[in-house]
Amino acid sequence: MLDLEESLEWLRSEGLHRRMRVVSSPQGPSVLLDGRPVLLLCSNNYLGLADHPNVRRAASEAASRWGASAGSSRLISGHMGPHAELEDSLADLHGAPSALLFGSGYLANTGTIPALAGRDEVVFSDELNHASLIDGCRLARAETFIYRHADVDHLEWGLRKAGGRAALIVSDSVFSMDGDVAPLERLAELAERHGCRLMVDEAHATGCVGPGGRGVVAEAGLDDRVDVIVGTLGKSLGGYGAYVCGSAQLTDYLLNTARPFIFSTALPPPVVAAAQAAIEVLLSRPKRVERLQANATTLREALRAEGLRLGESETQIVPLLVGEADDAMALCEGALARGVFAQAIRPPTVAAGTCRLRLTTMATHRVNDLRKAASVLGEVARDLGLASASAPPRRDNVVPLRRVA
Ligand SMILES: *Cc1c(COP(=O)(O)O)cnc(C)c1O
């Protein structure tokens, strides 16, 4: 039997032990963390909608009108007016014929991939895909081919080997820990050429990137060439839950086959109404999206001016690459002591040797606060003597490429 204390001790000794910090304020651009006000630089509440007055009001009115729970899964008696309305809005947002709500992005991905890739088929997955996509591949009865990050040649090699067994290519559009963007045009070409579907996870793109925040698929004009779009309501849309967009046939198929959809309680009406209100703010205030990206540019430039090493980010996700877990934790704690909160990200979320502070901007950050935060991070990194400012990234520990049975 597994010795829990020994396992915890091992995590501590490797600098990989995690704990939760209590936020005792709403999710604004700054928060009360363990009782102290800090600038929040690691939230996915990119547009600041989680505590937007319209969103709060919609949630509380829905709680009064519809109650706190949907009471069952959608297929039993949990499909209510607000769910149907929200699915229409989400389909419109993505220019798709149809949308289907799921309990969360994790559930959407772990439900959709196994539904679309069966025994004797192959799923192709970028090595830096989000854990929920990885777990979707693990749950599918299909084989998984993990291609090197954004490497379309490696992907094509795998597709050729798989031949008629190729079922699905899956990729984040904006990569969650690096902030770079997938080569979607090339992925669409390959999916078409090899007769398989393309599934794109826009969790960090919806509300952040593309025309009016409609995501990378819309920005690249690929609406008609991507079979499955996944989005979450828990990030820029400031709520909770997730959805899959695609053809009416796709959503009909998923509601009949995706197990996390069938066997889990529908989203609560207040949560659904909050997302509806968030979409209305997104559509009526496109300047928020511009402000988010302008803030990201400000932060990247200020960090570079400090000599800090960033990844290839083109978005609101700005990885400050450190390397070892202990160093990343020290930088995190040092910045926190000076009022800047950016959580250190360690394995298994990222590969060993690529630990980082994953900084994220919000539309509601003030430019001066971002500049100040960059100088705090620069000073703390120098005080700690972190070589991260100039050293090249270590690649020796990157996740090995493998085929997973
Ligand atoms: C956060 C995230 C998810 C999970 O979404 P939740 O709604 O938080 O469960 C899925 N995919 C990606 C790329 C993500 O970053």
The ligand as an ORCA input file, in Angstrom:
! r2SCAN-3c Opt
* xyz 0 1
  C      -8.092     25.508    -18.080
  C      -8.077     24.684    -19.287
  C      -9.013     23.674    -19.460
  C      -9.957     23.280    -18.362
  O     -11.020     24.146    -18.288
  P     -11.869     24.200    -16.933
  O     -13.166     24.786    -17.365
  O     -11.100     25.044    -15.988
  O     -12.003     22.785    -16.449
  C      -9.044     23.005    -20.653
  N      -8.162     23.280    -21.639
  C      -7.220     24.220    -21.490
  C      -6.279     24.500    -22.617
  C      -7.140     24.946    -20.308
  O      -6.187     25.850    -20.141
*
